[in-house]
């Protein structure tokens, strides 16, 4: 068997095995392309008019106003933007985000619950095929294996794309769209053309997805720079909210709703965080439920897709001293590379252009799956159409 045939049957078998899951991940990935921009657009009504000569209220006062408007649910984080017209955002776990006028303390409303619920649901399908609870572990195994299969398809596809003869006509048939084609010829043309032009961004998107799916792939990233991957630290409830905080978690997290989030010393710590990272664009703090727990701030000079413009600062609640100060530069090369991979997957590492390119490549991948199915069907059932036509004529 020739090498090309080996690659073809590998491509064919893997495509049939994981094509359906890849199609779901591609469609949901396209829907998530501009999630941040669409959410911000939906929340545009909460923009405020800065008063002339007036300053913002203390952060603790803003959190207290939001907590009073949502009785029974403890706030878990607060975020301010450097933009004077941007409202303050107070989060309540992953269930709600309340916007507050930073100058008057007026609670403006909940941040687009319909839009956020839509994107949360799409994300669940993208990561876990819509599974809930314990079913997510099984679904994560399926999507991880499909992502790995997708990488095999992308890499083997480039080998199969290479024309047998490098003539102008053959290269044109697989490098650019041709008009007037139908059926098998059209599917073959689209599959090759889209596969060629989307190949490079798909390698980045799919390979980064594999890294996020498997510990061994994550370890390879650190191994490339001669480092060992960091061990996952145990969860410590006192340091911040977990997923589901504010929804009646049991144990220590359940006490939070009764005692409330401690705001002691928050304003003093907030001022310290502002001084540590001048020129910040957004500043947020996780709100622990214990008055003795340190407070962790996330400070950014750019969008979330730029890890090199972000820093984390943890301050002692009582003394205000720095417990931990981590910038992008202070991290090892493995951590820095891993941070970029996270945002390379969505294209946000390259800003709006990168998001658009990732969205187009992902949409192309969905068409690749569809045309691949069509060609596989014709190969597996070449005479089916003829049999159906003959039966219709006899009847």
Long-range contacts (C-beta under 8 A, 24 or more apart in sequence): 4-159, 4-160, 7-156, 7-159, 7-160, 8-160, 10-152, 10-156, 11-152, 11-153, 11-156, 11-157, 11-160, 12-376, 12-379, 14-149, 14-152, 14-153, 14-156, 15-153, 15-369, 15-372, 15-373, 15-376, 16-376, 17-149, 18-145, 18-146, 18-149, 18-150, 19-369, 19-372, 19-373, 21-129, 21-142, 21-143, 21-146, 22-146, 22-149, 22-150, 22-153, 22-365, 22-369, 23-366, 23-369, 23-370, 24-125, 24-126, 24-129, 25-126, 25-143, 25-146, 25-147, 25-150, 26-362, 26-363, 26-365, 26-366, 26-369, 27-366, 28-122, 28-123, 28-125, 28-126, 29-126, 29-205, 29-358, 29-359, 29-362, 30-359, 30-362, 30-363, 30-366, 31-119, 31-122, 32-119, 32-122, 32-123, 32-126, 32-346, 33-346, 33-347, 33-355, 33-356, 33-358, 33-359, 33-362, 34-355, 34-359, 35-119, 36-303, 36-304, 36-348, 37-352, 38-115, 38-119, 39-111, 39-112, 39-115, 39-116, 39-119, 42-111, 42-112, 42-115, 43-99, 43-111, 43-112, 46-87, 46-99, 46-108, 46-109, 46-111, 47-85, 47-86, 47-87, 48-85, 48-86, 48-87, 48-101, 48-102, 48-103, 48-108, 49-85, 50-84, 50-85, 50-103, 51-103, 54-103, 55-103, 56-80, 56-88, 56-102, 56-103, 57-102, 57-103, 57-104, 57-105, 58-267, 59-88, 59-266, 59-267, 59-270, 59-285, 60-263, 60-266, 60-267, 61-105, 62-88, 62-90, 62-100, 62-102, 62-105, 63-90, 63-261, 63-263, 63-266, 63-287, 64-263, 65-100, 65-105, 65-106, 65-107, 66-90, 66-98, 66-100, 66-107, 67-260, 67-261, 69-98, 69-107, 70-96, 70-98, 72-257, 73-246, 73-257, 74-245, 74-246, 74-256, 74-257, 74-260, 74-261, 74-287, 74-289, 75-261, 75-287, 76-240, 76-241, 76-245, 76-246, 76-261, 76-286, 76-287, 77-241, 77-284, 77-285, 77-286, 77-287, 78-284, 78-285, 78-287, 79-282, 79-283, 79-284, 79-285, 80-282, 80-283, 80-284, 81-281, 81-282, 82-280, 82-281, 82-282, 82-283, 92-246, 93-241, 93-243, 93-244, 93-245, 93-246, 93-247, 94-120, 94-243, 94-244, 94-245, 95-246, 95-247, 140-213, 143-213, 144-210, 144-213, 144-214, 147-206, 147-209, 147-210, 147-213, 148-210, 148-213, 148-214, 150-206, 150-209, 150-365, 151-203, 151-206, 151-207, 151-210, 154-199, 154-202, 154-203, 154-206, 155-203, 157-195, 157-199, 158-195, 158-199, 161-192, 161-195, 161-196, 184-374, 184-375, 184-378, 187-371, 187-374, 187-375, 188-371, 188-375, 190-367, 190-371, 191-368, 191-371, 191-372, 191-375, 194-364, 194-367, 194-368, 194-371, 195-364, 195-368, 197-364, 198-360, 198-361, 198-364, 198-365, 198-368, 201-347, 201-357, 201-358, 201-360, 201-361, 202-361, 202-364, 202-365, 204-344, 204-345, 205-344, 205-345, 205-347, 205-358, 205-361, 205-362, 208-341, 208-342, 208-344, 208-345, 209-345, 211-338, 211-341, 212-341, 212-342, 212-345, 218-338, 221-334, 221-337, 221-338, 221-341, 222-334, 222-337, 222-338, 224-334, 224-337, 225-332, 225-333, 225-334, 225-337, 227-332, 227-333, 227-334, 229-334, 230-335, 237-289, 238-288, 238-289, 238-290, 238-292, 238-293, 239-286, 239-288, 239-293, 239-294, 239-296, 240-286, 240-287, 240-288, 240-296, 241-286, 241-287, 253-289, 255-289, 256-289, 259-289, 260-289, 261-287, 261-288, 261-289, 262-287, 262-288, 262-289, 262-290, 262-291, 263-287, 264-291, 264-317, 265-317, 265-318, 265-320, 266-295, 268-320, 269-295, 269-297, 269-315, 269-317, 269-320, 270-297, 272-315, 272-320, 273-297, 273-299, 273-313, 273-315, 276-311, 276-313, 276-322, 276-325, 277-301, 277-311, 277-313, 281-309, 291-317, 292-317, 292-318, 293-317, 294-323, 303-348, 303-351, 304-343, 304-348, 305-343, 305-346, 305-347, 305-348, 305-349, 305-350, 305-351, 305-354, 305-355, 306-343, 306-349, 307-336, 307-339, 307-340, 307-342, 307-343, 308-336, 308-339
